[in-house]
């Protein structure tokens, strides 16, 4: 049976066994890795095998790929904090960028076997990854209703700079900010690039003369974690399925409705109450989504603001999911008085066939609805 602890970031997982504090102000290196090529792979597999078998074969590829890259994150002491579609955001606590950059380069090596895939029907598909590293202070929050699902969130100027770096990266590249570059002795560099909006400079790193030494996490026994500590990290439907012995949700392509909400009003760098404010807003959003049987899938904070993704149709489906999404959007337009600091709420809704299910490999997983 797949273990529920795989849904918890590695450092949080370790802390459930060996208690430690997670101050909401921290210092380290953030790594963003985005894998491209899954859309043509999905289309080819569905064409060759049909919707159901194609989705299942896609999940097999996803798990192989994420196993390979996430192993390199964990090998150098990093933790996967969140998935955003096909991308992952990782955190290397206390790192000056050296371990994170070594990890990113190792992740690129791990992607080499997937650069030229052949599907069962003979189609040739290329999967590639781009990675970015930024170093500095960050805010880290644990937010959300434990009765539904809690989420780990990274925020602050370092994450904004990370997003700007990622925009400058090309396929197969590792790009770093100047703070990270300063910590890299004898790095082999490619292009230097500048963000056109803020003028920030970034450098492509092609190799390190002396890579960082591995710093793997201690092995954990899943039985050593209490159910009460693990369950809040998983969507209730996912946890119940795992506990029933049925395994993860099988991958499937299904019609769903996606609601995306952008908001601002929280100063993640300067406001000491940023974590409490975000937590309060998240719990309110979760309560509205639950009223209409929607599922909060993602929270992402970056250079373009803070975003939430709520899905209607997976894992629970209804004939009127579009109406449920519209009703949720109307309810979310105006937060209550105690959340008056939230501003500039923007909401969009789209409908279509998406791939839904658990993915991410054995060492870190998530439930996603992508399309």
Rosetta blueprint (number, residue, H / E / L):
1 X L
2 X L
3 X L
4 X H
5 X H
6 X H
7 X H
8 X L
9 X L
10 X H
11 X H
12 X H
13 X H
14 X H
15 X H
16 X H
17 X H
18 X L
19 X L
20 X L
21 X L
22 X L
23 X L
24 X L
25 X E
26 X E
27 X E
28 X E
29 X E
30 X E
31 X E
32 X E
33 X E
34 X E
35 X E
36 X E
37 X L
38 X H
39 X H
40 X H
41 X H
42 X H
43 X H
44 X H
45 X H
46 X H
47 X H
48 X H
49 X H
50 X L
51 X H
52 X H
53 X H
54 X H
55 X H
56 X H
57 X H
58 X H
59 X H
60 X H
61 X H
62 X H
63 X H
64 X H
65 X H
66 X H
67 X H
68 X H
69 X H
70 X H
71 X H
72 X H
73 X H
74 X H
75 X H
76 X L
77 X L
78 X L
79 X E
80 X E
81 X E
82 X E
83 X E
84 X E
85 X L
86 X L
87 X E
88 X E
89 X E
90 X E
91 X E
92 X E
93 X E
94 X L
95 X L
96 X L
97 X L
98 X H
99 X H
100 X H
101 X H
102 X H
103 X H
104 X H
105 X H
106 X H
107 X H
108 X H
109 X H
110 X H
111 X H
112 X H
113 X H
114 X H
115 X L
116 X L
117 X E
118 X E
119 X L
120 X L
121 X L
122 X L
123 X L
124 X E
125 X E
126 X L
127 X L
128 X E
129 X E
130 X E
131 X E
132 X E
133 X E
134 X E
135 X E
136 X E
137 X E
138 X E
139 X E
140 X E
141 X E
142 X E
143 X E
144 X L
145 X L
146 X L
147 X L
148 X L
149 X L
150 X L
151 X E
152 X E
153 X E
154 X E
155 X E
156 X L
157 X H
158 X H
159 X H
160 X H
161 X H
162 X H
163 X H
164 X H
165 X H
166 X H
167 X H
168 X H
169 X L
170 X L
171 X L
172 X L
173 X L
174 X E
175 X E
176 X E
177 X E
178 X H
179 X H
180 X H
181 X H
182 X L
183 X L
184 X L
185 X L
186 X L
187 X E
188 X E
189 X E
190 X E
191 X E
192 X E
193 X E
194 X E
195 X L
196 X L
197 X L
198 X L
199 X L
200 X L
201 X E
202 X E
203 X E
204 X E
205 X E
206 X E
207 X E
208 X E
209 X L
210 X L
211 X L
212 X L
213 X L
214 X L
215 X L
216 X L
217 X L
218 X L
219 X L
220 X L
221 X L
222 X H
223 X H
224 X H
225 X L
226 X L
227 X H
228 X H
229 X H
230 X H
231 X H
232 X H
233 X H
234 X L
235 X L
236 X H
237 X H
238 X H
239 X H
240 X H
241 X H
242 X H
243 X H
244 X L
245 X L
246 X L
247 X L
248 X L
249 X L
250 X L
251 X L
252 X E
253 X E
254 X E
255 X E
256 X E
257 X E
258 X E
259 X E
260 X E
261 X E
262 X E
263 X E
264 X E
265 X L
266 X L
267 X L
268 X L
269 X L
270 X L
271 X L
272 X L
273 X L
274 X H
275 X H
276 X H
277 X H
278 X H
279 X H
280 X H
281 X H
282 X H
283 X H
284 X H
285 X H
286 X H
287 X H
288 X H
289 X H
290 X H
291 X H
292 X L
293 X L
294 X L
295 X E
296 X E
297 X E
298 X E
299 X E
300 X E
301 X E
302 X E
303 X L
304 X L
305 X E
306 X E
307 X E
308 X E
309 X E
310 X E
311 X E
312 X E
313 X L
314 X L
315 X L
316 X L
317 X L
318 X L
319 X L
320 X L
321 X H
322 X H
323 X H
324 X H
325 X H
326 X H
327 X H
328 X H
329 X H
330 X H
331 X H
332 X H
333 X L
334 X L
335 X L
336 X L
337 X H
338 X H
339 X H
340 X L
341 X L
342 X L
343 X E
344 X E
345 X E
346 X E
347 X E
348 X E
349 X E
350 X E
351 X E
352 X E
353 X E
354 X E
355 X E
356 X E
357 X E
358 X E
359 X E
360 X L
361 X L
362 X L
363 X L
364 X L
365 X L
366 X E
367 X E
368 X E
369 X E
370 X E
371 X L
